[in-house]
Amino acid sequence: MSIPPNLLAAARSSYRNVLKAGTKTFQGDARLLEAWREKARNEFVKGRSITDVRQYQDRITLANEVATVLRTNIVQAEQGGSEVWTLRLTNDTEIGDNMTIKNPEPVECKGSKARRKKAEAEAAQQATERLNKKALFKAHQQRIMPELREEDLEEMFVRGSGPGGQATNKTSNNVSLIHKPTGIRVTCHQTRSQATNRRLARRMLLEKLDQMQNPGLTKADLVKAKKKERERQKAKKQKKKKRQQTEECDSRSEVEEVD
């Protein structure tokens, strides 16, 4: 059975359609373009031996479909730098339905994944430290203060020493306190006044008892925690500033490579 003239004309038209689609799609890649032309030519020559009209019509339809796929779904990429590739899109490229081309995922630069993981770890540590700080402050507020009773104290007064003249060296304003139940001893000679030193000595003894009864929850521990938090915040800001400077340098280097 011979092939009708209209199908022969349609076959030649599909062959030209395939060649044009390949030329437009593989533009700039000489080796690939030559291989595609050779493949299309061989398939066209092979189709001449077909005598079945239905099979001949199917090959024409397939050739036109291949041309359509080449125009709409095949995209070439050109390397502009060491790690930068540019997609060459045409008016026929189907970017409306192919969301991976229309909205591509951001490409991470070298080392950005490690920096992101490090930032996530720092954020988790920061959240834990904030929680620990709040828990420490709450426990500090709810701690049970020790009771300082006068009958548990042994108080002595001795003469002071050091600068201050007769008001210090000839008066018994140096206060010494011993807590009988625990054996803790404190001395206070901060002022010339005996009454003031007695009050300060009791405060010092109460702080020592608080530290013994509530380890890690005293006022001094809270002050240390606040100081540590300020130092951590300062170090964090310095790291963030240094990281931003590094990223800016990397960005400038990538731009220079692209140019």
KEDOPA-49769 format. One record per residue (C-alpha): x, y, z. Coordinates in Angstrom, 1 decimal. Example, Ala and Ser with C-alpha at 12.3 -4.5 7.8 and 13.67 -1.06 7.14 Angstrom:
BEGIN
+--------+--------+--------+
|      x |      y |      z |
+--------+--------+--------+
|   12.3 |   -4.5 |    7.8 |
|   13.7 |   -1.1 |    7.1 |
+--------+--------+--------+
//
This chain:
BEGIN
+--------+--------+--------+
|      x |      y |      z |
+--------+--------+--------+
|    0.0 |    0.0 |    0.0 |
|    1.4 |    3.4 |   -1.0 |
|    1.4 |    6.4 |    1.3 |
|   -1.0 |    9.2 |    0.3 |
|    0.7 |   12.5 |   -0.8 |
|   -0.9 |   14.4 |    2.1 |
|    0.9 |   12.1 |    4.6 |
|    4.2 |   12.5 |    2.8 |
|    3.9 |   16.3 |    3.0 |
|    2.9 |   16.0 |    6.7 |
|    6.0 |   13.8 |    7.3 |
|    8.3 |   16.3 |    5.7 |
|    6.7 |   19.1 |    7.8 |
|    7.2 |   17.1 |   11.0 |
|   10.8 |   16.5 |   10.1 |
|   11.4 |   20.2 |    9.6 |
|    9.5 |   20.9 |   12.9 |
|   11.8 |   18.5 |   14.8 |
|   15.0 |   20.0 |   13.3 |
|   13.9 |   23.6 |   14.2 |
|   13.0 |   22.6 |   17.7 |
|   16.3 |   20.9 |   18.2 |
|   18.2 |   23.8 |   16.7 |
|   16.5 |   26.2 |   19.1 |
|   16.8 |   24.0 |   22.2 |
|   20.4 |   22.9 |   21.8 |
|   21.7 |   26.2 |   20.6 |
|   25.3 |   26.7 |   21.8 |
|   26.1 |   23.0 |   22.2 |
|   27.5 |   22.0 |   18.8 |
|   28.2 |   18.3 |   19.7 |
|   24.7 |   17.8 |   21.1 |
|   23.0 |   19.6 |   18.2 |
|   24.9 |   17.5 |   15.6 |
|   24.0 |   14.3 |   17.4 |
|   20.3 |   15.4 |   17.4 |
|   20.3 |   16.2 |   13.7 |
|   21.9 |   12.8 |   12.9 |
|   19.3 |   11.0 |   15.0 |
|   16.4 |   12.9 |   13.4 |
|   17.8 |   12.2 |    9.9 |
|   18.2 |    8.5 |   10.5 |
|   14.6 |    8.2 |   11.9 |
|   13.2 |   10.1 |    8.9 |
|   15.0 |    7.8 |    6.4 |
|   13.9 |    4.7 |    8.4 |
|   10.3 |    5.9 |    8.2 |
|   10.4 |    5.9 |    4.4 |
|   10.3 |    2.2 |    4.3 |
|    6.9 |    2.1 |    6.2 |
|    4.0 |    1.2 |    3.9 |
|    1.2 |    1.0 |    6.6 |
|   -0.8 |    4.2 |    6.6 |
|   -1.8 |    3.9 |   10.3 |
|    1.8 |    3.3 |   11.4 |
|    3.1 |    6.1 |    9.2 |
|    0.5 |    8.5 |   10.7 |
|    1.6 |    7.5 |   14.3 |
|    5.2 |    8.3 |   13.5 |
|    4.2 |   11.8 |   12.2 |
|    2.3 |   12.4 |   15.4 |
|    5.2 |   11.2 |   17.5 |
|    7.6 |   13.5 |   15.7 |
|    5.4 |   16.5 |   16.3 |
|    5.1 |   15.6 |   20.0 |
|    8.9 |   15.3 |   20.3 |
|    9.3 |   18.8 |   18.8 |
|    6.7 |   20.2 |   21.3 |
|    8.6 |   18.6 |   24.3 |
|   11.9 |   20.0 |   23.1 |
|   10.5 |   23.5 |   22.9 |
|    8.5 |   23.5 |   26.1 |
|   10.2 |   21.1 |   28.6 |
|   13.9 |   21.0 |   27.7 |
|   16.0 |   23.8 |   29.1 |
|   19.7 |   24.3 |   28.6 |
|   22.0 |   25.8 |   31.3 |
|   25.1 |   27.8 |   30.7 |
|   28.0 |   28.0 |   33.2 |
|   28.8 |   31.5 |   34.1 |
|   31.3 |   30.9 |   36.9 |
|   32.8 |   28.2 |   39.0 |
|   29.5 |   27.3 |   40.7 |
|   27.0 |   29.6 |   38.9 |
|   24.8 |   28.2 |   36.1 |
|   22.3 |   30.3 |   34.1 |
|   19.1 |   28.7 |   32.7 |
|   18.4 |   29.8 |   29.1 |
|   14.6 |   30.1 |   28.9 |
|   12.7 |   30.8 |   25.7 |
|    9.2 |   32.1 |   25.0 |
|    8.0 |   28.5 |   24.5 |
|    9.3 |   27.2 |   27.9 |
|    6.4 |   26.2 |   30.1 |
|    7.2 |   28.0 |   33.3 |
|    3.6 |   28.5 |   34.2 |
|    3.1 |   24.7 |   34.9 |
|    6.6 |   23.8 |   36.0 |
|    6.9 |   25.4 |   39.4 |
|   10.4 |   24.0 |   40.0 |
|   11.6 |   26.2 |   37.2 |
|    9.4 |   29.2 |   37.9 |
|   10.2 |   29.2 |   41.6 |
|   13.5 |   27.4 |   42.1 |
|   14.7 |   26.5 |   45.6 |
|   17.6 |   28.8 |   46.7 |
|   21.0 |   27.4 |   46.0 |
|   23.1 |   27.4 |   49.1 |
|   26.6 |   28.7 |   48.8 |
|   29.6 |   26.7 |   50.0 |
|   29.6 |   26.5 |   53.8 |
|   26.1 |   28.0 |   54.2 |
|   24.6 |   24.7 |   55.3 |
|   27.1 |   24.3 |   58.1 |
|   26.5 |   28.0 |   59.1 |
|   22.8 |   27.4 |   59.2 |
|   23.2 |   24.3 |   61.4 |
|   25.5 |   26.2 |   63.7 |
|   23.0 |   29.1 |   63.9 |
|   20.2 |   26.6 |   64.8 |
|   22.3 |   25.1 |   67.5 |
|   23.1 |   28.5 |   68.9 |
|   19.4 |   29.4 |   68.9 |
|   18.5 |   26.2 |   70.7 |
|   21.2 |   26.9 |   73.3 |
|   20.0 |   30.4 |   73.7 |
|   16.4 |   29.3 |   74.4 |
|   17.7 |   26.8 |   76.9 |
|   19.8 |   29.4 |   78.7 |
|   16.8 |   31.8 |   78.8 |
|   14.7 |   29.1 |   80.3 |
|   17.5 |   28.3 |   82.8 |
|   17.7 |   32.0 |   83.7 |
|   14.0 |   32.3 |   84.3 |
|   14.0 |   29.1 |   86.4 |
|   17.0 |   30.3 |   88.4 |
|   15.3 |   33.7 |   89.1 |
|   12.1 |   31.9 |   90.1 |
|   13.9 |   29.5 |   92.4 |
|   15.8 |   32.4 |   93.9 |
|   12.5 |   34.2 |   94.7 |
|   11.0 |   31.0 |   96.2 |
|   14.0 |   29.8 |   98.2 |
|   13.6 |   29.5 |  102.0 |
|   15.9 |   31.9 |  103.8 |
|   17.7 |   30.6 |  106.8 |
|   16.8 |   32.0 |  110.2 |
|   19.4 |   33.8 |  112.2 |
|   18.7 |   33.7 |  115.9 |
|   20.7 |   35.6 |  118.5 |
|   21.0 |   32.7 |  120.8 |
|   22.9 |   30.8 |  118.1 |
|   25.5 |   33.5 |  117.8 |
|   28.7 |   34.0 |  119.8 |
|   29.8 |   37.6 |  119.4 |
|   33.2 |   39.1 |  120.2 |
|   34.7 |   42.6 |  119.9 |
|   38.3 |   43.2 |  119.3 |
|   40.3 |   46.3 |  118.6 |
|   40.6 |   47.4 |  115.0 |
|   43.8 |   47.8 |  113.0 |
|   44.8 |   49.7 |  109.9 |
|   44.3 |   53.3 |  108.8 |
|   41.8 |   55.5 |  110.7 |
|   43.8 |   56.8 |  113.7 |
|   42.6 |   56.4 |  117.3 |
|   39.0 |   56.0 |  116.3 |
|   40.0 |   52.7 |  114.8 |
|   43.0 |   51.4 |  116.6 |
|   41.9 |   52.2 |  120.2 |
|   38.2 |   51.1 |  120.0 |
|   36.7 |   47.6 |  119.9 |
|   34.9 |   48.1 |  116.6 |
|   36.1 |   44.8 |  114.9 |
|   33.1 |   42.4 |  115.2 |
|   33.6 |   38.7 |  115.1 |
|   30.6 |   36.3 |  114.9 |
|   30.4 |   32.5 |  115.2 |
|   27.4 |   30.6 |  114.3 |
|   27.3 |   27.8 |  116.9 |
|   25.1 |   25.2 |  114.9 |
|   27.4 |   25.3 |  111.8 |
|   30.7 |   26.7 |  113.2 |
|   30.7 |   29.4 |  110.5 |
|   32.8 |   32.5 |  111.5 |
|   32.8 |   36.0 |  110.0 |
|   34.5 |   39.2 |  111.0 |
|   33.6 |   42.7 |  110.0 |
|   35.7 |   45.8 |  110.3 |
|   34.4 |   47.9 |  107.4 |
|   33.5 |   51.0 |  109.3 |
|   34.6 |   52.8 |  112.5 |
|   31.1 |   52.3 |  114.0 |
|   30.7 |   49.2 |  116.1 |
|   26.9 |   49.2 |  115.5 |
|   27.3 |   49.3 |  111.8 |
|   29.9 |   46.6 |  111.8 |
|   27.6 |   44.4 |  113.9 |
|   24.8 |   44.8 |  111.4 |
|   27.1 |   44.1 |  108.5 |
|   28.6 |   41.1 |  110.2 |
|   25.1 |   39.6 |  110.6 |
|   24.4 |   40.2 |  106.9 |
|   27.6 |   38.5 |  105.9 |
|   26.8 |   35.5 |  108.1 |
|   23.2 |   35.3 |  106.8 |
|   24.6 |   35.2 |  103.2 |
|   27.0 |   32.4 |  104.1 |
|   24.1 |   30.4 |  105.7 |
|   22.0 |   31.1 |  102.6 |
|   24.8 |   29.8 |  100.4 |
|   25.0 |   26.7 |  102.5 |
|   21.3 |   26.0 |  102.6 |
|   20.5 |   27.2 |   99.0 |
|   23.5 |   26.4 |   96.9 |
|   23.4 |   28.1 |   93.5 |
|   20.3 |   30.2 |   94.4 |
|   21.8 |   33.0 |   96.4 |
|   21.9 |   36.6 |   95.4 |
|   25.5 |   36.3 |   94.5 |
|   24.8 |   33.4 |   92.2 |
|   22.0 |   35.4 |   90.6 |
|   24.4 |   38.3 |   90.0 |
|   26.9 |   35.8 |   88.4 |
|   24.3 |   34.4 |   86.2 |
|   23.3 |   37.9 |   85.0 |
|   26.9 |   38.8 |   84.3 |
|   27.4 |   35.6 |   82.4 |
|   24.3 |   36.3 |   80.3 |
|   25.5 |   39.8 |   79.4 |
|   28.9 |   38.3 |   78.4 |
|   27.1 |   35.7 |   76.3 |
|   24.9 |   38.3 |   74.6 |
|   28.0 |   40.4 |   73.8 |
|   29.9 |   37.4 |   72.4 |
|   26.8 |   36.5 |   70.3 |
|   26.6 |   40.0 |   68.8 |
|   30.3 |   39.9 |   67.9 |
|   29.9 |   36.5 |   66.2 |
|   26.9 |   37.7 |   64.3 |
|   28.7 |   40.8 |   63.1 |
|   31.7 |   38.7 |   62.1 |
|   29.4 |   36.2 |   60.2 |
|   27.7 |   39.1 |   58.4 |
|   31.1 |   40.5 |   57.3 |
|   32.2 |   37.1 |   56.1 |
|   28.9 |   36.6 |   54.1 |
|   29.3 |   40.0 |   52.6 |
|   32.9 |   39.2 |   51.5 |
|   31.7 |   35.9 |   50.0 |
|   28.9 |   37.7 |   48.1 |
|   31.3 |   40.2 |   46.7 |
|   33.7 |   37.4 |   45.6 |
|   30.8 |   35.6 |   43.9 |
|   29.8 |   38.7 |   42.1 |
|   33.3 |   39.4 |   40.9 |
|   33.6 |   35.8 |   39.7 |
|   30.3 |   36.1 |   37.7 |
|   31.5 |   39.4 |   36.2 |
+--------+--------+--------+
//
